[in-house]
Amino acid sequence: MRFKDKVVLITGASKGLGKAMAEGFSDEGAKIIVCSRKKDSCMEVVNLIRSKGGTAKAIPAHVGSIEELDFLIAEAYKEFSKVDILINNAGINLGMSSLSEATVAMFDKMISVNLRGPWYLSSRIAPLMGDSGGGCIINILSIAAMISPPNMGFYAASKSALASLTEVMAQEWSSLNIRVNAIAPGSYRTEMTASAMDSIEGYKESLIEAALIPRIADSSEILNPVFYLASESYTTGITLVADGGVLAKR
């Protein structure tokens, strides 16, 4: 029970890696704030956690909306009076398209969710977290931030920018006893990645071939790197790559 009585706020927690993290932290004794856009989806995860004896609260919010993020913060502190660990997991990729084919609306939406949202939520929670003695913020990136694949330009750029912000956050909030790190996952099977892997011919095989560990990771495998960054007390300002060896093979 390494996170007993810690309050963990996870965005994008209704499915995929976010859901795996919500369940994993709960199994280790944490109280979970499940945040996603739809209340029904949040409640499914909350009910699952509660069925196993855990404590969880559903607070629906769209990460791309400043007003809804303000609501999320107010409700989180009203319910638990603190946030010990914030995981900025919510993110979107609006599809595979070249830069010339992409639209301004696509750019604005991806930046608002993948970059502006994590910045705003973190920057407003950080002072409150500092008042409670400190804590930990983890930004979920993507291996795309490091390799900048074609036809994923906006997604890669937004995640790369979040990696840079992670370092700035770590510097600015170290005096508040807040550690800020990021994780860059490789190919994990989630609802979002499964649709692409199952519908695009050869896509899954190309992902497997690109890695030194030739398989798609299960979503629960994200827990080891997340738990490390959430509990290790002398690591801040890094991006931990958990990609099955894609970067090394390149």
Secondary structure, 3 states (H helix, E strand, C coil): CCCCCCEEEEECCCCHHHHHHHHHHHHCCCEEEEECCCHHHHHHHHHHHHHCCCEEEECCCCCCCHHHHHHHHHHHHHHHCCCCEEEECCCCCCCCECCCCCCHHHHHHHHHHHHHHHHHHHHHHHHHHHHCCCEEEEEECCCHHHHCCCCEHHHHHHHHHHHHHHHHHHHHHHHHCEEEEEEEECCEECHHHHHHHHHCCCHHHHHHHHCCCCCCEEHHHHHHHHHHHHHCCCCCCCEEEECCCHHHHC
